[in-house]
Amino acid sequence: MEIFGSTFDDSVFEESRNRDLSTDLPVYTPKTCEPEWFCHHEKFEDELDEQKTMKFRADLKYRQKQYQEAIKDYTACLPLVPNNNLSMKRDVLEGIARCYSHLGKSRQALEICEKLRNEATNTCHLTCVLQLEQSIHESCGDMKSSISCLKQLCSIHPFNPWHWMNLAVSYQSLLEASTSLEEFKETSQTPQAFIQQQEEETDVQLKACMCFIRTRLLIEILKIQQFSFVLERSKKTLQAVEASLQTMQLKQETLRLISEVMAEDLNPEKMREEKQDGEGLLGLTIKDFEKRWWNKLHACLLRKENRVLSSDKETETG
């Protein structure tokens, strides 16, 4: 008795038929382009060919810092972009905004940013808009608006160390600017105004320190998985963080307290849950920066200060 499946068809062992290999295969000739071919390319096959040509020209002129000419090519390219090609449309609009920013026309650049923000559909789009806005505000010297954009970026991506590092550096620059301006102020400043200014500078210093420490905590977590130039960049950033913290000359107890508050949400499970890359904006909740970090830290520092004052009074009365 034969077991089912134990026999083979004899055709399996027959020699395969000789195939005719003399058939000529079509010759493939790759298309070659001269360097910067798009600069003198005028005969367009279709709208897509014209769109690509104008985009390449605009990008090259932007790189060559011919911003006004780049705007003309970007503007000519925009109506050629199909309605369903949102990524190309956003890329062209961003190019126009950056050109306006370099030309010192921040108002026109920010109007394009507003258009891009209104058309954003996910967190990646919103992140690109915020980074663009931040660079525009920074280029025109509006540090407070630049910091506002960076705080929103940290709220959307709370575990991205580079947004925190940029925010820390911005706070540090704001502190240095306010200190240098103070030297030129008249000595007739009222005591109340002087005290208010000192409090504001202290808050800015603490916020800078808070962001530097958050950067350090995140890099220490992430660098375990890093190699090569990425790891080298992280090490250099950690050195810059340590140097900046030393210049602030804060007490070790204050630094320890800030580290505790900024590390509360840094555990792998929570970091995976709150990762919002590419999520849709509909129904997305972005926690307020001040409420999530600064207010909590400020409350902890006040409690610590009150405990110190209470202990000092007990010592005096004792």
C-alpha positions as MATLAB code, in Angstrom:
seq = 'MEIFGSTFDDSVFEESRNRDLSTDLPVYTPKTCEPEWFCHHEKFEDELDEQKTMKFRADLKYRQKQYQEAIKDYTACLPLVPNNNLSMKRDVLEGIARCYSHLGKSRQALEICEKLRNEATNTCHLTCVLQLEQSIHESCGDMKSSISCLKQLCSIHPFNPWHWMNLAVSYQSLLEASTSLEEFKETSQTPQAFIQQQEEETDVQLKACMCFIRTRLLIEILKIQQFSFVLERSKKTLQAVEASLQTMQLKQETLRLISEVMAEDLNPEKMREEKQDGEGLLGLTIKDFEKRWWNKLHACLLRKENRVLSSDKETETG';
ca = [
       0.000    0.000    0.000;
       1.323    3.416   -0.958;
       1.273    6.208    1.541;
      -0.543    9.255    0.236;
       1.996   11.755   -1.103;
       4.915    9.303   -1.069;
       5.061    8.868   -4.865;
       6.353   11.396   -7.409;
       5.341   12.047  -10.950;
       8.011   10.871  -13.385;
       7.875   14.218  -15.117;
       9.603   15.762  -12.118;
      12.810   13.943  -13.009;
      12.673   14.574  -16.759;
      15.212   16.944  -18.278;
      13.858   20.381  -18.818;
      13.294   21.461  -22.346;
      16.002   23.501  -23.926;
      14.890   27.073  -23.892;
      15.593   29.410  -26.729;
      18.064   31.901  -25.265;
      18.777   33.603  -28.542;
      15.978   36.125  -28.074;
      17.482   39.607  -28.014;
      16.698   41.589  -24.883;
      15.779   45.264  -25.277;
      18.744   47.555  -24.814;
      18.431   49.851  -21.799;
      19.898   53.285  -22.241;
      19.781   55.376  -19.068;
      18.941   59.020  -19.392;
      21.906   61.283  -18.716;
      21.723   64.919  -17.690;
      24.367   67.581  -17.738;
      25.176   69.425  -14.500;
      22.549   72.096  -13.817;
      20.666   71.065  -16.947;
      17.535   72.725  -15.617;
      19.089   76.190  -15.854;
      18.833   76.246  -19.663;
      15.992   73.753  -20.101;
      13.110   75.506  -21.905;
      11.286   72.816  -23.907;
       8.965   71.124  -21.435;
       7.347   67.756  -22.194;
       4.426   68.425  -19.853;
       3.466   70.343  -16.698;
       5.296   67.870  -14.474;
       8.529   68.457  -16.403;
       8.051   72.216  -16.098;
       7.267   71.917  -12.380;
      10.447   69.940  -11.652;
      12.557   72.325  -13.711;
      11.255   75.437  -11.936;
      11.661   73.780   -8.532;
      15.278   72.826   -9.243;
      16.030   76.345  -10.456;
      14.476   77.905   -7.368;
      16.365   75.598   -4.995;
      19.668   76.377   -6.720;
      19.073   80.127   -6.598;
      18.146   79.862   -2.917;
      21.416   78.049   -2.255;
      23.276   80.757   -4.179;
      21.506   83.372   -2.005;
      19.665   84.858   -4.987;
      16.507   85.077   -2.911;
      14.480   87.478   -5.077;
      15.098   85.363   -8.192;
      14.300   82.213   -6.235;
      10.924   83.646   -5.222;
      10.048   84.175   -8.912;
      10.814   80.549   -9.765;
       9.046   79.186   -6.672;
       5.999   81.325   -7.541;
       6.031   80.034  -11.134;
       6.308   76.456   -9.846;
       3.439   76.656   -7.347;
       0.440   76.632   -9.775;
       1.986   73.651  -11.593;
       1.877   71.465   -8.473;
      -1.099   69.044   -8.519;
      -3.646   69.542   -5.746;
      -2.988   66.052   -4.379;
       0.783   66.633   -4.065;
       0.634   68.317   -0.667;
       4.256   67.636    0.263;
       5.579   69.456   -2.834;
       3.168   72.348   -2.281;
       4.305   72.750    1.333;
       7.958   72.514    0.272;
       7.543   75.283   -2.309;
       5.671   77.553    0.134;
       8.348   76.989    2.772;
      11.002   77.953    0.211;
       9.179   81.222   -0.515;
       8.860   81.958    3.225;
      12.572   81.376    3.820;
      13.440   83.681    0.913;
      11.252   86.435    2.380;
      12.912   85.907    5.760;
      16.407   86.308    4.284;
      15.261   89.463    2.498;
      14.098   90.906    5.825;
      10.407   90.647    4.914;
       9.324   88.815    8.044;
       5.667   89.853    7.725;
       5.262   88.153    4.332;
       7.167   85.111    5.613;
       4.916   84.764    8.664;
       1.794   85.094    6.496;
       2.928   82.010    4.565;
       3.598   80.235    7.873;
       0.017   80.965    8.926;
      -1.233   79.470    5.653;
       0.888   76.359    6.200;
      -0.342   76.059    9.786;
      -3.981   76.244    8.703;
      -3.420   73.487    6.141;
      -1.445   71.226    8.508;
      -3.035   67.803    9.022;
      -0.550   66.010   11.289;
       2.179   66.650   13.849;
       4.932   66.422   11.218;
       3.363   69.334    9.318;
       2.959   71.330   12.531;
       6.553   70.626   13.554;
       7.866   71.930   10.212;
       5.758   75.094   10.528;
       6.961   75.768   14.083;
      10.596   75.268   13.092;
      10.105   77.651   10.175;
       8.416   80.261   12.388;
      11.151   79.924   14.990;
      13.899   80.554   12.432;
      12.037   83.617   11.088;
      11.547   85.122   14.567;
      15.170   84.411   15.455;
      16.482   86.023   12.258;
      14.605   89.257   12.980;
      15.681   89.307   16.644;
      12.285   88.503   18.175;
      13.575   86.179   20.919;
      10.306   85.964   22.854;
       8.361   84.724   19.812;
      11.203   82.354   18.987;
      11.031   80.935   22.522;
       7.257   80.561   22.201;
       7.716   78.369   19.096;
      10.360   76.266   20.846;
       8.088   75.724   23.852;
       5.388   74.426   21.511;
       7.920   72.096   19.894;
       8.922   70.743   23.308;
       5.247   70.213   24.166;
       4.641   68.248   20.949;
       7.906   66.302   21.202;
       8.719   66.211   24.941;
      11.436   63.566   24.486;
      13.413   65.286   21.721;
      16.619   66.603   23.360;
      17.484   68.973   20.510;
      14.319   71.056   20.911;
      15.108   71.346   24.625;
      18.709   72.310   23.881;
      17.605   75.031   21.453;
      15.152   76.341   24.030;
      17.837   76.376   26.724;
      20.236   78.315   24.488;
      17.468   80.791   23.623;
      16.701   81.412   27.306;
      20.417   81.870   27.938;
      20.652   84.400   25.089;
      17.616   86.241   26.448;
      19.237   86.395   29.879;
      22.516   87.724   28.456;
      20.648   90.340   26.429;
      18.678   91.574   29.455;
      21.881   91.722   31.532;
      23.696   93.781   28.896;
      20.735   96.153   28.556;
      20.678   96.639   32.315;
      24.160   98.159   32.172;
      22.878  101.000   29.998;
      19.844  101.803   32.142;
      19.761  104.868   34.374;
      20.545  104.402   38.042;
      17.309  106.254   38.916;
      15.324  103.045   38.542;
      12.720  102.636   41.280;
      13.282   99.874   43.855;
      10.039   98.147   42.853;
      11.018   98.054   39.168;
      14.481   96.811   40.112;
      13.044   93.979   42.218;
      10.629   92.973   39.436;
      13.469   92.913   36.923;
      15.601   90.763   39.225;
      12.732   88.304   39.648;
      12.230   88.051   35.880;
      15.939   87.416   35.320;
      15.914   84.731   38.028;
      12.977   83.010   36.336;
      14.715   83.101   32.946;
      17.863   81.652   34.515;
      15.890   78.835   36.147;
      14.071   78.099   32.878;
      17.384   77.899   31.025;
      18.740   75.591   33.718;
      15.569   73.484   33.569;
      15.939   73.019   29.810;
      19.650   72.233   30.007;
      19.010   69.560   32.634;
      16.131   68.088   30.609;
      18.482   67.922   27.607;
      21.113   66.131   29.684;
      18.616   63.595   31.039;
      17.254   62.775   27.582;
      20.674   62.427   25.960;
      21.859   60.130   28.760;
      18.884   57.866   28.008;
      19.246   57.954   24.227;
      23.025   57.704   23.867;
      22.957   54.055   24.982;
      21.574   53.222   21.524;
      23.806   55.638   19.583;
      26.998   55.057   17.626;
      29.506   56.851   15.399;
      28.998   60.576   14.681;
      25.581   60.570   16.372;
      27.185   59.521   19.659;
      29.962   62.079   19.199;
      27.377   64.820   18.741;
      25.629   63.745   21.945;
      28.904   63.793   23.900;
      29.750   67.299   22.660;
      26.254   68.493   23.581;
      26.628   67.076   27.099;
      29.906   68.961   27.493;
      28.206   72.184   26.366;
      25.367   71.570   28.833;
      27.781   71.085   31.738;
      29.696   74.240   30.818;
      26.484   76.294   30.697;
      25.248   74.942   34.038;
      28.551   75.840   35.682;
      28.299   79.455   34.510;
      24.902   79.766   36.205;
      26.438   78.937   39.609;
      23.277   77.449   41.099;
      23.353   75.503   44.350;
      23.642   71.723   44.150;
      20.387   71.315   46.066;
      18.576   73.452   43.480;
      20.101   71.452   40.619;
      19.066   68.204   42.299;
      15.495   69.411   42.738;
      15.267   70.537   39.103;
      16.605   67.151   37.964;
      13.962   65.323   39.997;
      11.100   67.365   38.558;
      12.315   67.125   34.950;
      12.859   63.363   35.219;
       9.378   62.508   36.531;
       7.970   61.487   33.127;
      11.151   59.930   31.752;
      10.406   56.229   31.765;
      10.317   53.979   28.664;
       6.615   53.130   28.853;
       5.485   56.744   29.168;
       7.889   57.833   26.438;
       6.396   55.269   24.041;
       2.831   56.267   24.913;
       3.392   59.979   24.314;
       5.282   59.647   21.046;
       3.199   61.757   18.649;
       5.226   61.670   15.412;
       2.903   61.746   12.413;
      -0.337   61.756   14.415;
      -3.349   63.618   13.079;
      -4.203   66.963   14.659;
      -7.873   66.139   15.045;
      -8.408   65.306   18.705;
      -4.718   65.761   19.533;
      -4.139   67.293   22.962;
      -0.903   69.194   23.463;
      -0.163   69.898   27.126;
       0.735   73.470   27.976;
       4.484   73.947   28.531;
       4.118   76.203   31.569;
       1.619   73.950   33.323;
       3.477   70.749   32.559;
       6.988   71.746   33.616;
       7.602   75.325   34.755;
       4.672   75.733   37.156;
       5.461   72.398   38.783;
       9.128   73.286   39.170;
       8.324   76.775   40.456;
       5.987   75.326   43.098;
       8.673   72.875   44.261;
      11.258   75.646   44.519;
       8.840   77.808   46.549;
       8.155   74.920   48.962;
      11.862   74.407   49.384;
      12.408   78.129   50.025;
       9.607   78.182   52.604;
      11.110   75.188   54.407;
      14.474   76.943   54.550;
      12.888   80.136   55.910;
      10.935   78.174   58.528;
      14.030   76.350   59.722;
      15.926   79.652   59.920;
      13.179   81.203   62.072;
      13.154   78.160   64.386;
      16.901   78.491   64.804;
      16.625   82.183   65.681;
      13.827   81.660   68.224;
      15.573   78.618   69.689;
];
